[in-house]
Amino acid sequence: MQWLQDPNKSNVYNLNNVRRDGSRHFRSKMKKYLNLKTDDLETNSKIKNIRNEAVRQLMEQLGGLFCIILSLSVVSPWNH
C-alpha cells in the first residue's frame, strides 16, 4: 500500500493499469452475461412462438370438433 501513498509517475501509472484492467475485466464479464441472456430470451421467444403456432393450428383443425362437443354439452342436459 506504500505505492498508493507515494504519488510518483510509475505508481500513478501502475494504479491506472490496475483500474483499467479491472474495468476491462468487468466489461468483458458483463458482455458475456448479456450475450448469454439475450440468447436465452431469443430461444424462449422462438419456443413460445412455435408453441403458439402449433396450438393455433390444432385449434383450427379441431375447431369444428370443439363446436360439436360444446353444442352437445349444452343441448344434452335438456334431452334428459
N, C-alpha and C positions, 0 to 999 in steps of 0.2 A: 504494500500500500504506500510505500515511500515514494514511488514514482508518480503517484497522484498528487502528492504534496509538493513535488519539485517540478514547476512548470517550464522545463526546458523544451526545445523543439522536438527532440526524439520522444520524450514522454507524451507530448501532445499528439504526435504522430501515432504512437502506439495506442493511445486512448481512442483516437479516431478510427483506427483499424478495428479495434475491438467493437466499437459501436456499429461500424459498417458491416462487419461480419455477422453480428447479432441481428441486425436489421435484415440482411440478406437471407440469413437462415430462417427467420420468422416469415418473411415474404414467400420464400420457397415452400415452407410447410403449409402456409395458408393457401397458396396457389394449388398445391396438390390436393388439399382437403376440398377446396371449392370445385375443382375439376371432378373429383370423385362424387361430390354431392350433386352436381349438375348431371352427371352421367346416370346416377341413381334416379333422379327425378325424371329424366328423359325416358329411361327404361320403364319406370312405373307408369308414366303417361302413355307410352305405347301399349303396355299391357292393358291398361284401363280402356284405351280406345278400341283395342281388339276385342276385349270382353264386351264392351257396349255394342259394338258392331255385331258380334255373334248373337247377343241377346235380341237385338233388333231384328236380325234375320230370322231367328227362331220364332219370335212373336209374329212376324209376317207370315211365316209358313204355317204356324199353328193358330193364327188369328181366327180363322173360321171355326176351328175346333173349340176354341175358348168361347166363342159366341154361342155355339150349340150347347156346350156344357152349362154356361151361365143361364141360357134361356130354359134349359131343362131343370136347373136347380130352382129357378124362380117359379116355373109352372108346376113342378112336381108336388109341392105342398097342397095345391089346390085340387090336384087329381084325387087325393085320398079323402 
